[in-house]
């Protein structure tokens, strides 16, 4: 098992040789991770949930910096990466707000600034906004990701790599 510390950048590294235990673009992987802010505050932890997260490397399912950090890891490797906000959730967009009529909320719901509000997007996909301003008639909701503008740190452990060979057979390597 190897332990590394690195900072992600916008440059892409290419590895000429890989093994069935190496995460490469297109690999289906499972990783355990612990995410913290620069001050050490933990915001997410797959170990606490007792289940690793699964995704396809390079498919855009994860924030860019996390995806790039996993690429090239071998099963059993752990590393700590610092991901700048530009490679995470980006800077907050000051225009990412929406006004909702206050009567759209249940009358007995006590709304407060900073309160998370469950919403649905145009295709019905759920997401969470945060109340930013309240008036008698409207509620302004900030639609930015709660971690927008934050540099993040992740401790990542590659648990498994699942690759498909040219003859469509699947190889899974798990520790």
Secondary structure, DSSP 8 states (H G I E B T S, - for coil): --EEEEE--S-----S---TTB--TT-EEEEEEEEEETTS-EEEEHHHHTS-EEEETTSSSS-HHHHHHHTT-BTT-EEEEEE-GGGTT-S--TT-EEEEEGGGS-TT----TT-EEEEE-TTS-EEEEEEEEE-SSEEEEE-S-TTTT--EEEEEEEEEEEEE-TTS-EEEEE-
